[in-house]
């Protein structure tokens, strides 16, 4: 029960952070990505604020073996810079620039009832399903 | 480079960013998980037993944010998303983001916020790559093709 409540609250705080920062608005994100036009540096402050807090949290997390509820601490262990990492990021970057949406803000705009955001989220889930099929084939 | 001071929101963006950091901090320390939206949503599609409820609870919390926001902040602070792209562009972009974030193991939250916070080289490479291609993509749309037709 405690887990469930925390998961909900963390999602809620994250969503409020996206709304407050302005990042749930694709037109603002595109303003940051448009470095050759009128450039809105807001996203840098969002990342700066988030990473500033995150640095402390992950510094503490790295010195622990269990989470505060007694379960495992799942920190990714892969260190390899491989093709999937790079090609995935290239695909993601192109899509991000085309629509101004990354996954979090798309879900928030969806919740705000934006029809285009719904179209984006359904296409994004379709892309994720394509990945699952592709990934299963690769592992065979 | 010309800075768009009219749309620049240093105060709200920094405060919002700190909230993103706080939620990521709680998630790793209390629940022991990386807060990455593409991973949380994408993992749901695998329908593994015992690995579903936490994802749904997180997503429910996130989708409640627009409603809760209204009670916490002045009405004028609510930003309605402005989506410039047309439906075809939106759908192509969605597929690219969905596939790309899963193939590349993360997005702006998992690699961008959590990855940089834990000083992961993989996440730094990913973040630099998707930002670079985001810049290129916007340059092509806005300056080579002069917007969506």
Contacts between the chains, C-beta under 8 A, distances in Angstrom:
chain1	res1	chain2	res2	distance
A	3	B	31	6.7
A	3	B	54	6.7
A	4	B	53	6.9
A	4	B	54	7.5
A	4	B	57	5.1
A	6	B	26	6.9
A	6	B	30	5.6
A	6	B	31	6.0
A	7	B	31	6.6
A	7	B	54	5.0
A	7	B	57	3.9
A	7	B	58	4.8
A	7	B	61	6.8
A	8	B	57	4.8
A	8	B	58	7.1
A	8	B	60	6.0
A	8	B	61	4.0
A	8	B	64	7.9
A	9	B	26	7.7
A	9	B	61	6.2
A	10	B	23	4.9
A	10	B	26	5.3
A	10	B	27	4.9
A	10	B	31	7.3
A	10	B	35	6.9
A	10	B	58	6.4
A	10	B	61	6.5
A	11	B	23	7.7
A	11	B	57	7.0
A	11	B	58	4.0
A	11	B	59	6.3
A	11	B	60	6.7
A	11	B	61	2.7
A	11	B	62	4.0
A	11	B	63	7.9
A	11	B	64	7.8
A	11	B	65	7.7
A	12	B	61	3.9
A	12	B	62	6.9
A	12	B	64	5.7
A	12	B	65	5.7
A	12	B	68	6.2
A	13	B	19	5.6
A	13	B	22	6.2
A	13	B	23	4.2
A	13	B	26	7.4
A	13	B	61	7.9
A	14	B	19	7.4
A	14	B	20	6.1
A	14	B	23	4.0
A	14	B	24	7.7
A	14	B	35	6.6
A	14	B	61	7.6
A	14	B	62	6.0
A	14	B	65	7.6
A	14	B	109	7.7
A	15	B	61	6.8
A	15	B	62	4.1
A	15	B	63	7.1
A	15	B	64	7.1
A	15	B	65	2.6
A	15	B	66	7.3
A	15	B	69	8.0
A	16	B	16	7.9
A	16	B	19	5.9
A	16	B	65	5.0
A	16	B	68	6.6
A	16	B	69	5.7
A	16	B	72	7.1
A	17	B	16	4.8
A	17	B	17	7.0
A	17	B	18	7.6
A	17	B	19	3.1
A	17	B	20	4.1
A	17	B	22	7.7
A	17	B	23	6.3
A	18	B	16	6.8
A	18	B	20	7.0
A	18	B	65	7.2
A	19	B	16	7.3
A	19	B	65	5.9
A	19	B	66	6.5
A	19	B	69	5.1
A	19	B	78	7.5
A	19	B	79	6.6
A	20	B	12	5.6
A	20	B	15	5.9
A	20	B	16	3.7
A	20	B	19	6.4
A	20	B	69	7.6
A	20	B	73	7.2
A	20	B	77	7.4
A	21	B	9	8.0
A	21	B	12	6.4
A	21	B	13	4.7
A	21	B	15	7.5
A	21	B	16	2.5
A	21	B	17	5.6
A	21	B	19	7.7
A	21	B	20	7.1
A	22	B	9	5.4
A	22	B	12	6.1
A	22	B	13	5.9
A	22	B	16	6.9
A	22	B	79	5.9
A	23	B	13	7.7
A	23	B	16	6.9
A	24	B	79	6.6
A	24	B	81	6.0
A	25	B	79	5.0
A	25	B	80	7.6
A	25	B	81	4.8
A	25	B	82	5.9
A	26	B	81	6.0
A	26	B	82	6.8
A	26	B	83	5.3
A	26	B	84	7.1
A	26	B	85	7.7
A	27	B	81	7.6
A	27	B	82	3.9
A	27	B	83	7.3
A	27	B	84	5.9
A	28	B	7	6.8
A	28	B	79	7.7
A	30	B	84	7.0
A	30	B	138	5.9
A	30	B	142	7.9
A	31	B	4	6.0
A	31	B	7	5.6
A	33	B	131	7.9
A	33	B	134	4.6
A	33	B	135	5.6
A	33	B	137	7.3
A	33	B	138	4.2
A	34	B	138	5.0
A	34	B	139	7.7
A	34	B	142	5.9
A	35	B	1	6.2
A	35	B	135	5.5
A	35	B	139	7.8
A	36	B	1	7.8
A	36	B	139	5.5
A	36	B	142	7.8
A	36	B	143	5.7
A	37	B	2	7.6
A	37	B	142	6.0
A	37	B	143	6.9
A	38	B	2	5.7
A	38	B	3	7.8
A	38	B	4	4.0
A	38	B	7	7.8
A	39	B	1	5.5
A	39	B	2	6.5
A	39	B	3	5.6
A	39	B	4	5.8
A	40	B	3	7.8
A	40	B	4	4.4
A	40	B	7	4.7
A	40	B	8	5.6
A	41	B	3	6.5
A	41	B	8	6.3
A	42	B	7	7.5
A	42	B	8	5.8
A	42	B	9	5.2
A	42	B	10	7.1
A	42	B	13	4.1
A	43	B	13	7.2
A	45	B	10	5.6
A	45	B	13	4.3
A	45	B	14	4.5
A	45	B	17	6.0
A	46	B	13	4.8
A	46	B	14	7.4
A	46	B	16	5.9
A	46	B	17	3.8
A	46	B	20	6.9
A	47	B	17	6.4
A	47	B	112	6.4
A	47	B	113	7.0
A	47	B	116	7.5
A	48	B	14	7.1
A	48	B	17	6.3
A	49	B	13	7.4
A	49	B	14	4.6
A	49	B	15	7.1
A	49	B	16	7.2
A	49	B	17	2.7
A	49	B	18	4.3
A	49	B	20	7.3
A	49	B	21	6.1
A	50	B	17	4.4
A	50	B	18	7.0
A	50	B	20	4.1
A	50	B	21	4.0
A	50	B	24	6.8
A	50	B	113	4.5
A	50	B	117	7.6
A	51	B	21	6.8
A	51	B	113	6.4
A	51	B	116	5.0
A	51	B	117	5.2
A	52	B	17	7.9
A	52	B	18	7.4
A	52	B	21	6.4
A	53	B	18	5.7
A	53	B	21	2.8
A	53	B	22	5.7
A	53	B	24	7.5
A	53	B	25	5.7
A	53	B	117	7.9
A	54	B	21	4.9
A	54	B	24	5.3
A	54	B	25	6.4
A	54	B	113	5.9
A	54	B	114	6.4
A	54	B	116	7.3
A	54	B	117	2.7
A	54	B	118	7.5
A	55	B	117	5.2
A	55	B	119	8.0
A	56	B	25	7.2
A	57	B	21	7.4
A	57	B	24	6.7
A	57	B	25	3.3
A	57	B	28	5.8
A	57	B	29	6.0
A	57	B	117	6.8
A	58	B	28	6.5
A	58	B	114	7.3
A	58	B	117	4.7
A	58	B	118	3.9
A	58	B	119	7.7
A	60	B	29	6.5
A	61	B	28	4.8
A	61	B	29	5.9
A	61	B	118	7.5
A	62	B	118	7.1
A	64	B	29	7.9
A	66	B	32	7.4
A	67	B	28	7.7
A	67	B	29	6.5
A	67	B	30	6.0
A	67	B	31	6.0
A	67	B	32	3.2
A	68	B	29	5.7
A	68	B	30	4.6
A	69	B	30	6.1
A	69	B	31	6.8
A	69	B	32	7.6
A	71	B	31	7.5
A	71	B	32	5.3
A	72	B	32	5.5
A	73	B	28	7.1
A	73	B	32	4.3
A	74	B	32	5.4
A	74	B	33	5.6
A	74	B	34	6.8
A	75	B	28	7.5
A	75	B	34	7.1
A	75	B	118	6.8
A	76	B	34	6.7
A	76	B	105	7.7
A	76	B	120	7.2
A	76	B	122	7.8
A	78	B	105	7.7
A	78	B	122	6.4
A	79	B	121	6.8
A	79	B	122	6.5
A	80	B	122	7.2
A	81	B	121	6.9
A	81	B	122	6.1
A	81	B	125	5.4
A	84	B	103	5.2
A	84	B	104	6.3
A	84	B	105	7.3
A	85	B	104	5.4
A	85	B	105	6.6
A	85	B	122	6.0
A	85	B	125	6.5
A	85	B	126	5.8
A	86	B	104	7.4
A	86	B	125	7.1
A	86	B	126	7.8
A	86	B	129	5.9
A	87	B	100	7.8
A	87	B	103	6.4
A	87	B	104	7.0
A	88	B	99	7.7
A	88	B	100	4.8
A	88	B	101	6.7
A	88	B	102	7.2
A	88	B	103	3.6
A	88	B	104	2.1
A	88	B	105	6.8
A	88	B	126	7.6
A	89	B	100	6.8
A	89	B	104	4.5
A	89	B	111	7.7
A	89	B	125	7.6
A	89	B	126	4.5
A	89	B	127	7.9
A	89	B	129	3.8
A	89	B	130	4.4
A	89	B	133	7.2
A	90	B	100	7.1
A	90	B	129	6.1
A	90	B	130	7.4
A	90	B	133	5.1
A	91	B	96	4.8
A	91	B	97	7.7
A	91	B	99	5.9
A	91	B	100	3.0
A	91	B	103	6.9
A	91	B	104	7.3
A	92	B	96	6.9
A	92	B	97	5.6
A	92	B	100	3.4
A	92	B	101	5.1
A	92	B	104	6.0
A	92	B	107	6.3
A	92	B	130	4.8
A	92	B	133	7.7
A	93	B	100	7.6
A	93	B	129	6.3
A	93	B	130	3.7
A	93	B	131	6.7
A	93	B	132	6.6
A	93	B	133	2.8
A	93	B	134	4.6
A	93	B	136	7.5
A	93	B	137	6.5
A	94	B	93	7.9
A	94	B	96	5.6
A	94	B	100	7.7
A	94	B	133	5.2
A	94	B	134	7.7
A	94	B	136	7.6
A	94	B	137	4.8
A	95	B	92	7.4
A	95	B	93	4.2
A	95	B	94	7.0
A	95	B	95	7.4
A	95	B	96	3.1
A	95	B	97	3.9
A	95	B	100	6.2
A	95	B	137	7.8
A	96	B	93	7.5
A	96	B	97	6.3
A	96	B	108	7.9
A	96	B	130	6.3
A	96	B	133	7.8
A	96	B	134	4.7
A	96	B	137	7.1
A	97	B	133	6.8
A	97	B	134	4.2
A	97	B	135	7.1
A	97	B	136	7.0
A	97	B	137	2.6
A	97	B	138	4.4
A	97	B	140	7.9
A	97	B	141	7.0
A	98	B	85	6.4
A	98	B	89	5.4
A	98	B	92	6.5
A	98	B	93	3.9
A	98	B	96	7.2
A	98	B	137	5.6
A	98	B	141	6.6
A	99	B	83	7.3
A	99	B	85	4.9
A	99	B	89	6.4
A	99	B	90	5.3
A	99	B	93	3.6
A	99	B	94	7.1
A	99	B	97	7.6
A	100	B	83	7.2
A	100	B	84	7.1
A	100	B	85	7.1
A	101	B	83	8.0
A	101	B	93	6.8
A	101	B	94	7.6
A	101	B	97	6.8
A	102	B	37	7.7
A	102	B	97	6.6
A	102	B	101	7.9
A	102	B	107	5.2
A	102	B	108	4.5
A	102	B	109	7.9
A	103	B	37	4.1
A	103	B	38	4.7
A	103	B	41	6.3
A	103	B	97	6.6
A	103	B	101	6.2
A	103	B	107	5.1
A	103	B	108	7.7
A	103	B	109	7.6
A	104	B	37	4.3
A	104	B	62	7.5
A	104	B	107	7.5
A	104	B	108	6.8
A	104	B	109	5.7
A	105	B	81	7.6
A	106	B	94	7.6
A	106	B	97	7.7
A	107	B	37	6.9
A	107	B	41	7.4
A	107	B	59	7.0
A	107	B	62	5.9
A	107	B	63	6.5
A	108	B	62	6.9
A	108	B	63	7.6
A	108	B	65	6.3
A	108	B	66	6.5
A	108	B	81	7.8
A	109	B	81	4.2
A	109	B	83	7.3
A	110	B	63	7.4
A	111	B	62	7.4
A	111	B	63	3.9
A	111	B	64	7.6
A	111	B	65	7.0
A	111	B	66	5.2
A	112	B	66	4.9
A	112	B	80	6.9
A	112	B	81	6.3
A	114	B	80	8.0
A	114	B	81	5.4
A	114	B	83	6.4
A	116	B	83	4.3
A	116	B	85	7.4
A	116	B	87	6.9
A	116	B	90	5.4
A	117	B	81	6.5
A	117	B	83	6.8
A	119	B	87	5.9
A	119	B	90	5.2
A	119	B	91	6.0
A	119	B	94	7.1
A	120	B	90	5.1
A	120	B	91	7.5
A	120	B	93	6.8
A	120	B	94	4.4
A	120	B	97	7.9
A	121	B	94	7.1
A	122	B	94	7.1
A	123	B	90	7.0
A	123	B	91	4.4
A	123	B	92	7.7
A	123	B	93	7.4
A	123	B	94	2.6
A	123	B	95	5.1
A	123	B	98	6.8
A	124	B	41	8.0
A	124	B	94	4.3
A	124	B	95	7.3
A	124	B	97	5.3
A	124	B	98	3.8
A	125	B	41	7.4
A	125	B	45	7.2
A	125	B	98	6.2
A	126	B	94	7.2
A	126	B	95	5.9
A	126	B	98	6.4
A	127	B	94	6.3
A	127	B	95	4.0
A	127	B	96	6.7
A	127	B	97	6.5
A	127	B	98	2.4
A	127	B	99	4.0
A	127	B	100	7.5
A	127	B	102	7.6
A	128	B	38	7.7
A	128	B	41	7.0
A	128	B	42	4.6
A	128	B	45	5.7
A	128	B	98	4.3
A	128	B	99	7.0
A	128	B	101	7.8
A	128	B	102	5.3
A	129	B	45	6.1
A	129	B	98	7.9
A	130	B	95	7.2
A	130	B	98	7.4
A	130	B	99	5.4
A	131	B	42	7.2
A	131	B	98	7.1
A	131	B	99	5.0
A	131	B	102	3.9
A	131	B	103	5.7
A	132	B	42	7.9
A	132	B	45	5.8
A	132	B	46	6.9
A	132	B	102	7.7
A	134	B	99	7.9
A	134	B	103	7.8
A	135	B	102	7.8
